[in-house]
Amino acid sequence: MAPLTLVIGNRNYSSWSLRAWMLLRHLDLPFEEVVIQLDTPTTREDIECYCPSGRVPVLRAGSLCVWDSLAICEYAVELAGRGWPAASEARAMARSVCAEMHSGFPALRTAWPMNARARNRRTALTPALEADIERIDEIWNDCRRHHGSGGPWLFGDYSVADAMYAPVVLRFNTYGARVSEAARWYMASVLEDAALQEWLQAAKQEPWTIPGDEVG
Ligand SMILES: N[C@@H](CCC(=O)N[C@@H](CS)C(=O)NCC(=O)O)C(=O)O
């Protein structure tokens, strides 16, 4: 296998980068990292050195370029031979909740940008934001209740679903989302995770600030 290079954005703000990075770490796939500073005049051309998409994350493996977090997760699962739940019903649900995350929750994404190192931020709760929070709480409860008995993650073992929702946990933590007890337990597992802690430590060291993502 050609060595892997994961191109990511600022750890503090790049939620899509975090998803791919978390999965590679949890699947024990070795990779080099390239960090590209977001929101600068050269960001797009800096990313285009690695992939014409102009967005991060990007996974390079020799001449192969894989872009978009979900496609990277799928490729990583193929390399590792694990990462989706083994049972077909659980796998279908995992894919559904990943797709829902990847294409949905616009109110949450707009109102509460990921800001990994920020704490105790507060914003007004709009009905759309509350609906997104409630739906995510429901997803976490359903996954854990139906498929989570084998471990602390949404489907027991760590899967793509946990990687896809990791930035949501950080957002809920930063902006103080009110969620159910089961959701709080799930958030605690995510926040204690060694890989996530490593990401947070690195985010704290970054000197960059993106004013538009400093909310609350
Ligand atoms: N759908 C893409 C979204 C990627 C994306 O929007 N990435 C942002 C950073 S989190 C980006 O590259 N922004 C660069 C820019 O705005 O110039 C994915 O899932 O990877």
The ligand as a Gaussian input file, in Angstrom:
#p B3LYP/6-31G(d) Opt

LIG

0 1
 N      -18.312000      17.915000       1.801000
 C      -16.918000      18.166000       2.100000
 C      -16.799000      19.497000       2.797000
 C      -15.349000      19.953000       2.918000
 C      -15.221000      21.381000       3.380000
 O      -16.131000      22.210000       3.224000
 N      -14.051000      21.700000       3.951000
 C      -13.748000      23.054000       4.372000
 C      -13.011000      23.045000       5.704000
 S      -13.884000      22.264000       7.017000
 C      -12.771000      23.670000       3.383000
 O      -12.004000      22.977000       2.766000
 N      -12.759000      24.983000       3.229000
 C      -11.786000      25.613000       2.379000
 C      -12.220000      26.940000       1.949000
 O      -13.324000      27.310000       2.332000
 O      -11.450000      27.606000       1.264000
 C      -16.394000      17.006000       2.962000
 O      -17.204000      16.242000       3.496000
 O      -15.171000      16.812000       3.061000

